[in-house]
């Protein structure tokens, strides 16, 4: 695989949930794209989605059986981020704890640098 060190940490709970979601969609061997794009209420938002194949400049990683793709720009912004999953009755979902974010929206998926 391409990248040297995965720029994000993914908790065991998040890995288990991601694998479950990929299997449910019938794509247990799909890549997982983790990234950042313009949007959301704070200017940037996190992205996690299945991908069939890497793009030309993607960094590729393997973590706990997950094949992960991150574009170089997102890798810099996400450096040091922890991705967790909470299965609470209200507000369950993935949580990004990004030390580079100056401000984060209450939704938990939008931030600014």
DSSP file (Angstrom, degrees, kcal/mol; ACC not computed):
  #  RESIDUE AA STRUCTURE BP1 BP2  ACC     N-H-->O    O-->H-N    N-H-->O    O-->H-N    TCO  KAPPA ALPHA  PHI   PSI    X-CA   Y-CA   Z-CA
    1    1 A X              0   0    0      0, 0.0    60,-0.1     0, 0.0    61,-0.1   0.000 360.0 360.0 360.0 154.7    0.0    0.0    0.0
    2    2 A X        +     0   0    0     56,-0.1    59,-0.1    59,-0.1    57,-0.1   0.979 360.0  68.0 -71.9 -86.6    1.1    3.6   -0.7
    3    3 A X        -     0   0    0     57,-0.3     3,-0.1     1,-0.1    55,-0.0   0.259  65.1-141.5 -44.0 156.8    1.0    5.9    2.4
    4    4 A X  S    S+     0   0    0      1,-0.3     2,-0.4    57,-0.1    -1,-0.1   0.952  80.9  11.3 -86.0 -60.4    3.5    5.4    5.2
    5    5 A X  S    S-     0   0    0     56,-0.0    -1,-0.3     2,-0.0     2,-0.2  -0.980  81.4-113.1-125.2 131.1    1.4    6.1    8.3
    6    6 A X        -     0   0    0     -2,-0.4    55,-0.0     1,-0.2    54,-0.0  -0.425  22.9-145.8 -58.8 123.2   -2.4    6.5    8.4
    7    7 A X  S    S+     0   0    0     -2,-0.2    73,-2.5    72,-0.1    74,-0.6   0.628  78.4  54.3 -72.2 -11.9   -3.0   10.2    9.3
    8    8 A X  E    S-a   81   0A   0     71,-0.2     2,-0.5    72,-0.2    74,-0.2  -0.848  75.1-134.5-118.9 156.7   -6.1    9.3   11.3
    9    9 A X  E     -a   82   0A   0     72,-2.9    74,-3.3    -2,-0.3     2,-0.5  -0.926  17.7-161.0-105.2 135.9   -6.8    7.0   14.2
   10   10 A X  E     -a   83   0A   0     -2,-0.5    74,-0.2    72,-0.2    72,-0.1  -0.973  16.1-132.8-119.9 119.9   -9.9    4.9   13.9
   11   11 A X     >  -     0   0    0     72,-2.5     4,-2.6    -2,-0.5     5,-0.2  -0.190  23.8-109.7 -67.9 161.7  -11.3    3.3   17.1
   12   12 A X  H  > S+     0   0    0      1,-0.2     4,-2.5     2,-0.2     5,-0.2   0.884 120.0  53.8 -58.0 -40.3  -12.3   -0.3   17.3
   13   13 A X  H  > S+     0   0    0      1,-0.2     4,-2.1     2,-0.2    -1,-0.2   0.912 110.1  46.8 -61.8 -42.2  -16.0    0.7   17.5
   14   14 A X  H  > S+     0   0    0     69,-0.3     4,-2.7     2,-0.2    -2,-0.2   0.912 111.6  50.6 -67.4 -42.2  -15.7    2.8   14.4
   15   15 A X  H  X S+     0   0    0     -4,-2.6     4,-2.5     1,-0.2     5,-0.2   0.935 111.2  49.0 -60.0 -46.1  -13.8    0.0   12.5
   16   16 A X  H  X S+     0   0    0     -4,-2.5     4,-1.9     1,-0.2    -1,-0.2   0.911 113.4  46.2 -61.1 -43.0  -16.5   -2.5   13.5
   17   17 A X  H  X S+     0   0    0     -4,-2.1     4,-2.5     2,-0.2    -1,-0.2   0.898 111.5  51.3 -68.3 -40.7  -19.3   -0.2   12.4
   18   18 A X  H  X S+     0   0    0     -4,-2.7     4,-2.6     2,-0.2     5,-0.2   0.932 110.8  48.6 -61.7 -46.0  -17.6    0.6    9.1
   19   19 A X  H  X S+     0   0    0     -4,-2.5     4,-2.3     1,-0.2    -1,-0.2   0.895 111.3  51.1 -60.7 -39.8  -17.2   -3.1    8.3
   20   20 A X  H  X S+     0   0    0     -4,-1.9     4,-2.3    -5,-0.2    -2,-0.2   0.921 111.4  46.9 -63.5 -44.5  -20.8   -3.7    9.2
   21   21 A X  H  X S+     0   0    0     -4,-2.5     4,-1.6     2,-0.2    -2,-0.2   0.896 112.2  49.4 -66.5 -40.8  -22.0   -0.9    6.9
   22   22 A X  H  <>S+     0   0    0     -4,-2.6     5,-2.9     1,-0.2    -1,-0.2   0.911 112.7  47.8 -64.9 -41.4  -19.8   -2.0    4.0
   23   23 A X  H ><5S+     0   0    0     -4,-2.3     3,-1.6    -5,-0.2     5,-0.2   0.899 108.5  54.5 -65.2 -40.4  -21.1   -5.6    4.3
   24   24 A X  H 3<5S+     0   0    0     -4,-2.3    -1,-0.2     1,-0.3    -2,-0.2   0.848 107.1  51.2 -62.3 -34.0  -24.7   -4.4    4.5
   25   25 A X  T 3<5S-     0   0    0     -4,-1.6    -1,-0.3    -5,-0.1    -2,-0.2   0.424 119.7-112.3 -82.6   2.0  -24.2   -2.6    1.2
   26   26 A X  T < 5S+     0   0    0     -3,-1.6    -3,-0.2    -4,-0.1    -2,-0.1   0.723  92.7 104.4  75.5  20.8  -22.8   -5.8   -0.3
   27   27 A X    > < +     0   0    0     -5,-2.9     3,-1.8    -6,-0.2    -4,-0.2  -0.395  27.3 150.0-129.7  56.0  -19.3   -4.2   -0.6
   28   28 A X  T 3  S+     0   0    0      1,-0.3    -5,-0.2    -5,-0.2    -1,-0.1   0.752  79.9  46.5 -63.7 -21.5  -17.3   -5.8    2.2
   29   29 A X  T 3  S+     0   0    0     -7,-0.1    -1,-0.3    -3,-0.1    -2,-0.0   0.317  87.4 120.7-100.8   7.7  -14.1   -5.4    0.0
   30   30 A X    <   -     0   0    0     -3,-1.8    37,-0.5     1,-0.1    22,-0.2  -0.250  68.2-109.0 -66.6 157.3  -14.7   -1.8   -1.0
   31   31 A X  E     -Cd  51  67B   0     20,-2.4    20,-2.3    35,-0.1     2,-0.6  -0.528  25.8-132.5 -76.6 154.3  -12.3    0.9   -0.2
   32   32 A X  E     -Cd  50  68B   0     35,-3.1    37,-2.7    18,-0.2     2,-0.5  -0.964  15.6-151.0-110.1 118.6  -13.3    3.5    2.4
   33   33 A X  E     -Cd  49  69B   0     16,-3.4    16,-1.8    -2,-0.6     2,-0.5  -0.788  13.2-174.7 -89.2 127.5  -12.7    7.0    1.3
   34   34 A X  E     +C   48   0B   0     35,-2.5    37,-0.4    -2,-0.5     2,-0.3  -0.988  27.3 123.9-118.0 129.7  -12.0    9.4    4.2
   35   35 A X  E     -C   47   0B   0     12,-2.5    12,-2.6    -2,-0.5     2,-0.4  -0.920  50.9-106.4-164.6-171.3  -11.7   13.1    3.3
   36   36 A X  E     +C   46   0B   0     -2,-0.3     2,-0.3    10,-0.2    10,-0.2  -0.988  29.5 176.5-134.5 140.2  -12.7   16.7    3.6
   37   37 A X  E     -C   45   0B   0      8,-2.2     8,-2.5    -2,-0.4     2,-0.2  -0.962  39.6 -88.8-140.7 160.8  -14.7   18.8    1.2
   38   38 A X  E    S+C   44   0B   0     -2,-0.3     2,-0.3     6,-0.2     6,-0.3  -0.467  83.5  68.1 -66.7 137.1  -16.0   22.3    1.1
   39   39 A X        +     0   0    0      4,-2.1     4,-0.5    -2,-0.2     3,-0.3  -0.909  42.9  93.5 145.8-171.4  -19.5   22.6    2.6
   40   40 A X  S >  S-     0   0    0     -2,-0.3     3,-0.5     1,-0.2    -1,-0.1  -0.042  88.8 -66.3  75.0 176.0  -21.4   22.3    5.8
   41   41 A X  T 3  S+     0   0    0      1,-0.2    -1,-0.2     3,-0.1     4,-0.1   0.604 132.9  45.1 -79.7 -11.3  -22.3   25.1    8.2
   42   42 A X  T 3  S-     0   0    0      2,-0.3    -1,-0.2    -3,-0.3    -2,-0.1   0.402 119.7 -97.7-112.1   1.4  -18.7   25.9    9.2
   43   43 A X  S <  S+     0   0    0     -3,-0.5    -4,-2.1    -4,-0.5     2,-0.3  -0.086  99.0  52.6 113.1 -35.2  -17.0   25.8    5.7
   44   44 A X  E     -CE  38 111B   0     67,-1.8    67,-2.4    -6,-0.3    -2,-0.3  -0.952  61.0-167.0-131.0 152.3  -15.6   22.2    5.6
   45   45 A X  E     -CE  37 110B   0     -8,-2.5    -8,-2.2    -2,-0.3    65,-0.2  -0.991  23.1-112.9-140.6 151.5  -17.2   18.8    6.2
   46   46 A X  E     -C   36   0B   0     63,-2.0     2,-0.4    -2,-0.3   -10,-0.2  -0.488  27.7-157.0 -79.2 149.2  -15.9   15.3    6.7
   47   47 A X  E     +C   35   0B   0    -12,-2.6   -12,-2.5    -2,-0.2     2,-0.3  -0.995  18.2 168.9-129.9 132.6  -16.5   12.6    4.1
   48   48 A X  E     +C   34   0B   0     -2,-0.4     2,-0.3   -14,-0.2   -14,-0.2  -0.942  22.3 141.6-139.3 120.4  -16.6    8.8    4.6
   49   49 A X  E     -C   33   0B   0    -16,-1.8   -16,-3.4    -2,-0.3     2,-0.1  -0.994  50.5 -97.4-155.7 153.4  -17.9    6.7    1.7
   50   50 A X  E     -C   32   0B   0     -2,-0.3     2,-0.3   -18,-0.2   -18,-0.2  -0.466  37.1-168.5 -72.4 147.1  -17.3    3.5   -0.1
   51   51 A X  E     -C   31   0B   0    -20,-2.3   -20,-2.4    -2,-0.1     3,-0.1  -0.985  22.6-148.5-134.6 144.8  -15.2    3.6   -3.3
   52   52 A X  S    S+     0   0    0     -2,-0.3     2,-0.3     1,-0.2    -1,-0.1   0.801  82.1   3.8 -81.5 -30.0  -14.7    0.9   -5.9
   53   53 A X  S    S-     0   0    0    -22,-0.1    -1,-0.2   -23,-0.0     2,-0.1  -0.992  79.5 -98.4-153.8 153.9  -11.1    2.0   -6.9
   54   54 A X        -     0   0    0     -2,-0.3     2,-0.2    -3,-0.1     6,-0.0  -0.355  33.9-123.3 -71.7 156.0   -8.5    4.6   -5.9
   55   55 A X    >   -     0   0    0      4,-0.1     3,-1.5    -2,-0.1    -1,-0.1  -0.569  37.8 -94.6 -90.4 163.8   -8.0    7.8   -7.8
   56   56 A X  T 3  S+     0   0    0      1,-0.3    -2,-0.1    -2,-0.2    -1,-0.1   0.824 120.9  34.5 -52.3 -41.3   -4.6    8.6   -9.3
   57   57 A X  T 3  S+     0   0    0      2,-0.1    15,-0.4     0, 0.0    -1,-0.3   0.385  87.8 129.8 -98.6   5.2   -3.2   10.7   -6.4
   58   58 A X    <   -     0   0    0     -3,-1.5     2,-0.4    13,-0.1    13,-0.2  -0.259  55.7-132.5 -62.3 142.0   -4.9    8.9   -3.5
   59   59 A X  E     -F   70   0B   0     11,-2.9    11,-2.1   -57,-0.1     2,-0.4  -0.796  26.8-150.0 -85.4 137.8   -2.8    7.8   -0.5
   60   60 A X  E     +F   69   0B   0     -2,-0.4   -57,-0.3     9,-0.2     2,-0.3  -0.929  20.2 170.5-118.7 137.6   -3.7    4.1    0.2
   61   61 A X  E     -F   68   0B   0      7,-2.5     7,-2.8    -2,-0.4     2,-0.4  -0.925  24.6-143.6-137.6 160.5   -3.6    2.5    3.7
   62   62 A X  E     +F   67   0B   0     -2,-0.3     2,-0.4     5,-0.2     5,-0.2  -1.000  24.3 170.1-125.4 130.3   -4.7   -0.8    5.3
   63   63 A X  E >   -F   66   0B   0      3,-2.4     3,-2.5    -2,-0.4    -2,-0.0  -0.937  68.6 -24.6-144.8 117.4   -6.0   -0.7    8.9
   64   64 A X  T 3  S-     0   0    0     -2,-0.4     3,-0.1     1,-0.3    -1,-0.0   0.835 127.8 -47.5  52.3  37.3   -7.7   -3.5   10.7
   65   65 A X  T 3  S+     0   0    0      1,-0.3     2,-0.4   -46,-0.0    -1,-0.3   0.415 112.8 122.1  85.6  -2.5   -8.7   -5.1    7.4
   66   66 A X  E <   - F   0  63B   0     -3,-2.5    -3,-2.4   -35,-0.0     2,-0.7  -0.787  56.7-143.2 -92.9 135.7  -10.1   -1.8    6.0
   67   67 A X  E     -dF  31  62B   0    -37,-0.5   -35,-3.1    -2,-0.4     2,-0.4  -0.893  27.8-164.6 -96.4 116.9   -8.7   -0.5    2.7
   68   68 A X  E     -dF  32  61B   0     -7,-2.8    -7,-2.5    -2,-0.7     2,-0.4  -0.853  14.9-165.3-115.4 137.6   -8.6    3.2    3.1
   69   69 A X  E     +dF  33  60B   0    -37,-2.7   -35,-2.5    -2,-0.4     2,-0.4  -0.965  11.4 171.3-117.9 134.9   -8.1    6.0    0.6
   70   70 A X  E     - F   0  59B   0    -11,-2.1   -11,-2.9    -2,-0.4   -35,-0.1  -0.982  29.5-128.9-141.5 130.1   -7.3    9.6    1.5
   71   71 A X     >  -     0   0    0    -37,-0.4     4,-2.3    -2,-0.4     5,-0.2  -0.478  31.4-111.5 -73.7 152.9   -6.4   12.4   -1.0
   72   72 A X  H  > S+     0   0    0    -15,-0.4     4,-1.6     1,-0.2     5,-0.1   0.849 115.1  51.1 -56.5 -40.1   -3.2   14.3   -0.1
   73   73 A X  H  > S+     0   0    0      1,-0.2     4,-1.7     2,-0.2    -1,-0.2   0.935 112.4  46.1 -65.0 -45.2   -4.9   17.6    0.8
   74   74 A X  H  > S+     0   0    0      1,-0.2     4,-2.8     2,-0.2    -2,-0.2   0.879 106.5  60.3 -63.3 -37.2   -7.4   15.8    3.2
   75   75 A X  H  X S+     0   0    0     -4,-2.3     4,-0.7     1,-0.2    -1,-0.2   0.894 105.7  47.5 -58.6 -40.5   -4.5   13.9    4.7
   76   76 A X  H >< S+     0   0    0     -4,-1.6     3,-0.5     1,-0.2    -1,-0.2   0.919 114.8  45.1 -66.3 -43.2   -2.9   17.1    5.8
   77   77 A X  H 3< S+     0   0    0     -4,-1.7    23,-0.3     1,-0.2    -2,-0.2   0.851 116.5  46.1 -69.1 -34.3   -6.1   18.5    7.2
   78   78 A X  H >< S+     0   0    0     -4,-2.8     3,-2.8    -5,-0.2    -1,-0.2   0.498  77.8 135.7 -88.1  -4.7   -7.0   15.3    9.0
   79   79 A X  T << S+     0   0    0     -4,-0.7    21,-0.2    -3,-0.5   -71,-0.2  -0.204  79.5   9.8 -50.3 122.4   -3.5   14.7   10.5
   80   80 A X  T 3  S+     0   0    0    -73,-2.5    -1,-0.3     1,-0.3   -72,-0.2   0.422  93.6 143.9  88.3  -0.6   -4.0   13.6   14.1
   81   81 A X  E <   -a    8   0A   0     -3,-2.8   -72,-2.9   -74,-0.6     2,-0.5  -0.472  39.1-148.9 -74.7 140.8   -7.8   13.1   13.9
   82   82 A X  E     -aB   9  97A   0     15,-1.9    15,-2.8   -74,-0.2     2,-0.5  -0.946   5.8-156.1-108.3 130.7   -9.5   10.3   15.8
   83   83 A X  E     +aB  10  96A   0    -74,-3.3   -72,-2.5    -2,-0.5     2,-0.3  -0.934  21.0 171.5-107.1 123.6  -12.6    8.8   14.2
   84   84 A X  E     - B   0  95A   0     11,-2.7    11,-2.9    -2,-0.5     2,-0.4  -0.805  23.8-139.7-125.3 165.5  -14.9    7.2   16.7
   85   85 A X  E     - B   0  94A   0     -2,-0.3     2,-0.5     9,-0.3     9,-0.2  -0.998  10.2-164.5-128.9 132.2  -18.4    5.7   16.6
   86   86 A X  E     - B   0  93A   0      7,-2.5     7,-2.3    -2,-0.4    -2,-0.0  -0.969   7.5-164.2-115.9 130.5  -21.0    6.1   19.3
   87   87 A X        +     0   0    0     -2,-0.5     5,-0.2     5,-0.2     4,-0.1  -0.020  36.0 148.3-101.0  29.6  -24.1    3.8   19.3
   88   88 A X        -     0   0    0      3,-0.2     4,-0.4     5,-0.1    -2,-0.1  -0.214  58.7-117.2 -63.3 154.9  -26.2    5.9   21.6
   89   89 A X  S    S+     0   0    0      1,-0.2     2,-0.5     2,-0.1     3,-0.3   0.903 105.0  36.6 -60.5 -42.4  -29.9    5.9   21.2
   90   90 A X  S    S+     0   0    0      1,-0.2    -1,-0.2     0, 0.0    -2,-0.1  -0.954 129.2  10.6-114.1 128.4  -29.9    9.6   20.4
   91   91 A X  S    S+     0   0    0     -2,-0.5    -3,-0.2     1,-0.2    -1,-0.2   0.748  80.4 165.7  82.4  24.5  -27.1   11.1   18.4
   92   92 A X        +     0   0    0     -4,-0.4     2,-0.3    -3,-0.3    -5,-0.2  -0.403  25.0  85.7 -71.2 152.2  -25.5    7.9   17.3
   93   93 A X  E    S-B   86   0A   0     -7,-2.3    -7,-2.5    -2,-0.1     2,-0.3  -0.910  77.6 -38.0 149.9-174.3  -22.9    8.1   14.5
   94   94 A X  E     -B   85   0A   0     -2,-0.3     2,-0.4    -9,-0.2    -9,-0.3  -0.590  47.8-158.0 -83.1 141.5  -19.3    8.8   13.7
   95   95 A X  E     -B   84   0A   0    -11,-2.9   -11,-2.7    -2,-0.3     2,-0.5  -0.979   2.7-154.7-122.9 131.7  -17.4   11.5   15.6
   96   96 A X  E     -B   83   0A   0     12,-0.6     2,-0.8    -2,-0.4   -13,-0.2  -0.928   3.5-167.1-107.1 122.7  -14.3   13.2   14.3
   97   97 A X  E     +B   82   0A   0    -15,-2.8   -15,-1.9    -2,-0.5     2,-0.6  -0.863  17.0 179.0-110.3  95.0  -12.0   14.7   16.9
   98   98 A X    >   -     0   0    0     -2,-0.8     3,-1.3   -17,-0.2   -17,-0.1  -0.870  23.6-163.3-106.6 113.4   -9.7   16.9   14.8
   99   99 A X  T 3  S+     0   0    0     -2,-0.6    -1,-0.1     1,-0.2   -19,-0.1   0.661  91.1  60.5 -68.2 -13.8   -6.9   18.8   16.6
  100  100 A X  T 3  S+     0   0    0    -23,-0.3     2,-0.3   -21,-0.2    -1,-0.2   0.607  80.2 102.5 -87.5 -12.9   -6.5   21.1   13.5
  101  101 A X    <   -     0   0    0     -3,-1.3    12,-0.2     1,-0.2     3,-0.1  -0.562  49.9-169.6 -76.0 128.7  -10.1   22.3   13.6
  102  102 A X  S    S+     0   0    0     10,-2.6     2,-0.3    -2,-0.3    11,-0.2   0.800  77.7  12.8 -83.5 -32.0  -10.5   25.8   15.1
  103  103 A X  E     -G  112   0B   0      9,-1.4     9,-2.3   -61,-0.1     2,-0.4  -0.996  67.2-163.5-147.0 139.8  -14.2   25.6   15.3
  104  104 A X  E     -G  111   0B   0     -2,-0.3     7,-0.2     7,-0.2     2,-0.1  -0.983  19.8-124.7-128.7 139.6  -16.7   22.7   15.0
  105  105 A X    >   -     0   0    0      5,-2.6     3,-1.4    -2,-0.4     5,-0.2  -0.343  28.1-111.4 -75.7 159.5  -20.4   22.8   14.4
  106  106 A X  T 3  S+     0   0    0      1,-0.3    -1,-0.1     2,-0.1    -2,-0.0   0.710 113.3  70.0 -63.7 -21.1  -22.8   21.1   16.7
  107  107 A X  T 3  S-     0   0    0      1,-0.1    -1,-0.3     3,-0.1    -3,-0.0   0.744  99.2-135.7 -70.1 -22.2  -23.6   18.6   14.0
  108  108 A X  S <  S+     0   0    0     -3,-1.4   -12,-0.6     2,-0.3    -2,-0.1   0.391  88.3  76.2  84.5  -3.6  -20.1   17.1   14.4
  109  109 A X  S    S+     0   0    0    -14,-0.1   -63,-2.0   -64,-0.1     2,-0.4   0.424  82.2  69.0-117.1  -0.7  -19.4   16.8   10.7
  110  110 A X  E     +E   45   0B   0    -65,-0.2    -5,-2.6    -5,-0.2     2,-0.3  -0.945  56.7 151.3-122.6 141.1  -18.7   20.5    9.8
  111  111 A X  E     -EG  44 104B   0    -67,-2.4   -67,-1.8    -2,-0.4     2,-0.3  -0.945  29.4-135.3-155.5 171.6  -15.6   22.5   10.9
  112  112 A X  E       G   0 103B   0     -9,-2.3   -10,-2.6    -2,-0.3    -9,-1.4  -0.957 360.0 360.0-134.6 157.1  -13.3   25.3   10.0
  113  113 A X              0   0    0     -2,-0.3   -70,-0.1   -12,-0.2    -1,-0.0   0.398 360.0 360.0-100.5 360.0   -9.5   25.7   10.1
